[in-house]
Amino acid sequence: MRILFLSYWGLNDGLTSSTVFPHLRLLQERPDVAAIRLVTVERGADVQAELPFNPGFAPDKITFEPLRSRPSRNVILNKIEDFTRFPGELVRQVEEFKPDFVLARGAPAGALAYLVWQKTKMPFYVESFEPHADYMRESGVWRAYDPRYLFQRHWEKRQKQLALGLMPVAENYRQQLIKEGVRPERIVTVPCSVNAAAFAPNAESGTRVRQRLGYAAPDAMVGIYVGKFGDIYYDQEAFDLFRSAADHFGPGFRLIILTPNAEADVRRKLAAVGLGPERVFVTKAPHHEVPDYLSAADFAFAPIRPAPCRLFCSAIKIGEYWASGLPVLVTTGVGDDSAIMEAEGGGAVFDLSQPGSVPAALTRLTALLREPNYRARIQELAVRHRSINRAREAYATLLPVGKIAKPAVA
């Protein structure tokens, strides 16, 4: 097989490191895969940059060819230009590389794969398939009349109809797709995988980080948040949540924030809720440093903004938290994970629309932290629910293209 693997994220994006590269390694291991071309979408500073590709792959099997977005002051015009220009560039790559199919990572990449199908009838699959258009609208990022929303929603409908296989990230969404008429044998649930060994709790690393940050006091209770503020995540509400945790755990509470958001903005919002630099460490950490910071923490935050379609998502950060043995303070209705938290003790669920929900969740979290060997027990959740083997099994079921005679919808 020859596979054109299409990612909507850039080569240096943390999501590429955490979600794309592990799947490329799985495909690389298969003896029936002759060649893979990784195609990423580059924006911002990386558009003009040299992009060395050497993440430990076999150079005779995996090559790299980026799509470079042309910067524009108007984000809508920029996206329109991307989706009018990139399909032609991808058609050229298809003609040159001669893949057997396109494997798209995420619904926006799936939209590009569909647009290539329009021109070439090149078969395609979509993994990490989610209702991206509804995510963005329900989060307030896109409006119902936004061209990005209207086009993406249409393209997702066509992906459901024409993709040879779909790999949603939540069982909740698999069931929804079946209700919509997608044939069940063409759908395999693959939650966002995590390398449990790479994120396993390391007491020595955690101690070193605590000492470096000045969090080594015996009464220190360290929470951690990894990710953005805003869009599909809470913004001001997240800082109020941090304040609630500080009030609950008392003077020993400390917080680590690893975020791409501007540090000055984060510090300003922390100060507004009474959390100064003596209690909070803020930085933008490369993905390979995240496990050490997680090892230094006692629990983690996942303040994902609730929305009806959030039931269909799978947050990579939750898998990484679990792999590090951390109980998670999470919003209700997040993919399959919120239910797993409640049923299997992987954290505590809160709902800001319900008075008293946050104090109750913090009390539940405290009980989990008092359990002996809680980290080892929670780490097993990552092994059970977020193993890379789920992707391996999905590929074995759906690939190669020769196994499939019909598109996904009956």
Buried (B, 14 or more C-beta within 10 A) or exposed (E): BEBBBBBBBBBBBBBBBBBBBBBBBBBBEBEEBEBBBBBBBBBEEBBEBEBEBEBEBEEEBBBBBBBBBEEEEEEEEBBBBBBEBBBEBBBEBBEEBEBBBBBBBBBBBBBBBBBBBEEBEBBBBBBBBBBBBBBBBBBEBBEEEBBBBBBBBEBBBBBBEBBBBBBBBBBBBBBBBEEEEBBEEBBBBBBBBBBBEBBBBBEEBBBBBBEEBEBEEEEBBBBBBBBEBBEBBBBEBBBBBBBBBBEBBEEBBBBBBBBEBEEEBBBEBBEEBEBEEEBBBBEEBEBEEBBBBBBBBBBBBBBBBBBEBBBBBBBBBBBBBBBBBBBBBBBBBBBBBBBBBBEBBBBBBBBBEEEEBBEBBBEBBBEBBEEEEBBEBBBBBBBEBBBBEBBBEBBEBBBBBEEBEEBBBE
